[in-house]
Amino acid sequence: MRFTEHELTVAVTAAAKIVAGGKIGKRAKGEEKWEAMSKIDRYHLLEAVGSQVLPVLIALPDVEVPAGTRPTFTDEQIAAAVEETMGDDGVVKLPGKMGRKVAVAARVTLVRTALAQLPVRQDPDALVVPDSLEDL
């Protein structure tokens, strides 16, 4: 899937705010904690969340996204992209295969959260150039 830089930034930032809140679905609490964080703490959180989310977003299959809608993916597509991009680095070390399952489930949830916050896709042909730029 080809996302714009703006879409990727919005997705990662939204996921980071939710992680800052401590629980999925607690966006308001995440916003408060996000605002209370220092800039360097925000950067570290964005870097950590981005390293988990961005490879998966890039690995998602190409889909046509009509203007005025958000891209949608099935749970299977998201899980496949997570499995494809997930190495052994950062996997929770629990006995047996449980650690990998937990890590995959957590990353799938994080990616779903990021995808849910994507802005509506704009029509690039409908962009309006301000009058101040037309004379240049």
MOFEN-V561796 format. One record per residue. N is the residue number from 1. OMEGA is omega in whole degrees, -180 to 180 (* if undefined). NEAR is the number of other ideal C-beta (glycine too) atoms within 8 Angstrom. D_CENTER is the distance of its C-alpha to the mean C-alpha in Angstrom with 2 decimals. Layout:
<<N | OMEGA | NEAR | D_CENTER> <N | OMEGA | NEAR | D_CENTER>>
This chain:
<<1 | 177 | 10 | 12.69> <2 | 177 | 4 | 13.16> <3 | 174 | 11 | 10.65> <4 | 178 | 6 | 12.19> <5 | 179 | 6 | 11.62> <6 | 180 | 7 | 11.33> <7 | 179 | 11 | 8.63> <8 | 179 | 11 | 6.44> <9 | 180 | 8 | 7.87> <10 | -178 | 11 | 7.46> <11 | -178 | 15 | 3.78> <12 | 180 | 14 | 4.15> <13 | 179 | 9 | 7.45> <14 | 178 | 12 | 7.18> <15 | 179 | 15 | 5.82> <16 | 179 | 14 | 8.51> <17 | 179 | 13 | 10.94> <18 | 176 | 14 | 10.91> <19 | 178 | 11 | 11.47> <20 | 179 | 11 | 14.13> <21 | 175 | 15 | 15.70> <22 | -178 | 8 | 16.25> <23 | 176 | 7 | 15.71> <24 | 179 | 6 | 13.32> <25 | -180 | 5 | 14.79> <26 | -175 | 10 | 16.26> <27 | -178 | 9 | 14.35> <28 | 178 | 7 | 17.71> <29 | 178 | 10 | 18.54> <30 | 178 | 14 | 15.27> <31 | 180 | 10 | 16.11> <32 | -180 | 9 | 19.57> <33 | 179 | 12 | 18.70> <34 | -180 | 12 | 16.27> <35 | -179 | 6 | 19.22> <36 | -178 | 5 | 21.58> <37 | 174 | 10 | 19.85> <38 | -179 | 5 | 21.38> <39 | -179 | 6 | 19.70> <40 | 177 | 6 | 19.92> <41 | 176 | 8 | 18.38> <42 | 180 | 11 | 15.37> <43 | -179 | 8 | 15.20> <44 | 178 | 8 | 15.54> <45 | 178 | 12 | 12.82> <46 | 180 | 11 | 10.33> <47 | -180 | 8 | 11.82> <48 | 180 | 8 | 11.63> <49 | 179 | 13 | 8.03> <50 | 179 | 10 | 7.28> <51 | 177 | 8 | 10.00> <52 | -171 | 11 | 8.61> <53 | -173 | 15 | 5.16> <54 | 179 | 10 | 6.50> <55 | 180 | 9 | 9.64> <56 | 179 | 14 | 8.56> <57 | 180 | 15 | 6.92> <58 | -178 | 8 | 10.20> <59 | -180 | 8 | 12.26> <60 | -179 | 12 | 11.73> <61 | 177 | 7 | 15.08> <62 | 175 | 5 | 16.18> <63 | 175 | 9 | 16.69> <64 | 179 | 4 | 18.54> <65 | 178 | 8 | 16.89> <66 | 178 | 6 | 19.78> <67 | 180 | 8 | 19.77> <68 | 178 | 6 | 19.21> <69 | 175 | 9 | 16.73> <70 | 175 | 9 | 13.07> <71 | 178 | 12 | 12.26> <72 | -180 | 5 | 12.95> <73 | 177 | 10 | 12.98> <74 | 177 | 5 | 15.27> <75 | 180 | 7 | 14.74> <76 | 178 | 6 | 16.82> <77 | 180 | 10 | 14.79> <78 | -180 | 15 | 11.60> <79 | 179 | 10 | 14.06> <80 | 178 | 8 | 15.81> <81 | 177 | 14 | 12.95> <82 | 180 | 13 | 12.25> <83 | -179 | 8 | 16.04> <84 | -174 | 7 | 16.43> <85 | -175 | 9 | 14.25> <86 | 174 | 10 | 15.31> <87 | 177 | 5 | 18.48> <88 | 180 | 3 | 20.76> <89 | 174 | 4 | 19.35> <90 | 179 | 5 | 17.91> <91 | 180 | 9 | 19.00> <92 | -178 | 6 | 20.78> <93 | 175 | 4 | 24.47> <94 | -179 | 7 | 25.98> <95 | 177 | 4 | 29.10> <96 | -178 | 5 | 28.89> <97 | -176 | 5 | 25.83> <98 | -178 | 8 | 24.42> <99 | 180 | 12 | 22.30> <100 | -180 | 9 | 20.35> <101 | 179 | 8 | 19.96> <102 | -179 | 10 | 18.66> <103 | 179 | 12 | 16.14> <104 | -180 | 12 | 14.98> <105 | 179 | 8 | 14.87> <106 | -179 | 8 | 12.90> <107 | 177 | 13 | 10.17> <108 | 179 | 12 | 10.32> <109 | 179 | 9 | 10.11> <110 | 180 | 13 | 7.09> <111 | 177 | 15 | 5.26> <112 | 178 | 10 | 7.47> <113 | 179 | 12 | 6.73> <114 | -180 | 14 | 3.27> <115 | -179 | 13 | 5.61> <116 | -178 | 7 | 8.35> <117 | 179 | 9 | 7.73> <118 | 177 | 12 | 7.83> <119 | 178 | 8 | 11.31> <120 | -178 | 7 | 14.24> <121 | -180 | 12 | 15.17> <122 | 177 | 8 | 18.28> <123 | -177 | 8 | 21.39> <124 | 179 | 5 | 22.06> <125 | -178 | 4 | 25.75> <126 | 179 | 7 | 26.00> <127 | -180 | 7 | 25.16> <128 | 178 | 4 | 27.97> <129 | 179 | 6 | 29.46> <130 | -180 | 6 | 30.99> <131 | -178 | 6 | 34.78> <132 | -180 | 5 | 34.72> <133 | -178 | 7 | 32.97> <134 | -176 | 7 | 35.14> <135 | -177 | 5 | 38.22> <136 | * | 3 | 36.85>>
